[in-house]
Amino acid sequence: MKTEKETAGRGVCAVIPTYNNAGTLADVVERTLVYCPDVIVVDDGSTDDTARVLAGFGDRITVCTHQSNRGKGQALLTGFRQAAKAGMTAVVTLDSDGQHDPGDIPLLEARHMESPSAIIVGSRDIQARNMPEKNTFANRFSNFWFRLQTGVALPDTQTGFRLYPLKAIYGGRFLTSRYEAELELLVLASWHGVEILPCPVQVYYPPEGERVTHFRPFMDFARISVLNTVLCFLAVVYGMPLRAGRWFSGLLSKKTGSNGK
């Protein structure tokens, strides 16, 4: 495992949360190291060969381990905290199932250089070959609610391939600990005035028989629906007042500037 001294000050690192993806994990980590020398893998209570796979990388990566499965949201928070502890300023997140191409990391970083304070969200082609229909529907469903809650239109709010400036991450806890926490993270950041920008990325979905997924259609969709209901309520009592306050503050600043001329 890399020490804090070895990673401090390098700027951008990769965080890969993983749960029982031992078959694809080594390839994802190896390819990520090509584009990002600092990699943090969060083993979220895996029960397969994940620990052995990660041990094979020695001190080339940093490994954080949850003793039991706590959900992707909690795995991300663990990775963010480790990155901040190591002195990083931004984090690229990607999944361990092989659907994200680490070769696209430079695209996210280039967009980050143009807008250092923005969250850069990888945008998949939802019409891509082999993309499951349930993923396409869930993405459109999520995009609609995200725009309603924030006023921001994004082509892909479901992707886990993103670049987060650590200063743009609000809250040390999520309303939900599972993968829908990624949507919650975007909503909270948007309410606080963080710009969220899309960046086209590739996506790969293996054939149905080879696909490893932990998505549970009924339970996960129910959780997303509950989360969106709560976020819509919070948008009215919290998000909209924040947006209105920023608008009013900006208006006053413009008037003050004009009067000062």
Stockholm file with secondary structure:
# STOCKHOLM 1.0

chainA/1-261         MKTEKETAGRGVCAVIPTYNNAGTLADVVERTLVYCPDVIVVDDGSTDDTARVLAGFGDRITVCTHQSNRGKGQALLTGFRQAAKAGMTAVVTLDSDGQHDPGDIPLLEARHMESPSAIIVGSRDIQARNMPEKNTFANRFSNFWFRLQTGVALPDTQTGFRLYPLKAIYGGRFLTSRYEAELELLVLASWHGVEILPCPVQVYYPPEGERVTHFRPFMDFARISVLNTVLCFLAVVYGMPLRAGRWFSGLLSKKTGSNGK
#=GR chainA/1-261 SS CCCHHHHTTCCEEEEEEESSCHHHHHHHHHHHHHHCSCEEEEEESCCSSHHHHHHTTGGGSEEEEESSCCCHHHHHHHHHHHHHHTTCSEEEECCSSSCBCGGGHHHHHHHHHHSTTSEEEEECCTTCTTCCHHHHHHHHHHHHHHHHHHSCCCSCSSCCCEEEEGGGCCCSSCSCCSTTHHHHHHHHHHHTTCCEEEEECCBCCCCGGGCCCCCCHHHHHHHHHHHHHHHHHHIIIIIHHHHHHHHHHHHHHHHHHHHTC
#=GC SS_cons         CCCHHHHTTCCEEEEEEESSCHHHHHHHHHHHHHHCSCEEEEEESCCSSHHHHHHTTGGGSEEEEESSCCCHHHHHHHHHHHHHHTTCSEEEECCSSSCBCGGGHHHHHHHHHHSTTSEEEEECCTTCTTCCHHHHHHHHHHHHHHHHHHSCCCSCSSCCCEEEEGGGCCCSSCSCCSTTHHHHHHHHHHHTTCCEEEEECCBCCCCGGGCCCCCCHHHHHHHHHHHHHHHHHHIIIIIHHHHHHHHHHHHHHHHHHHHTC
//
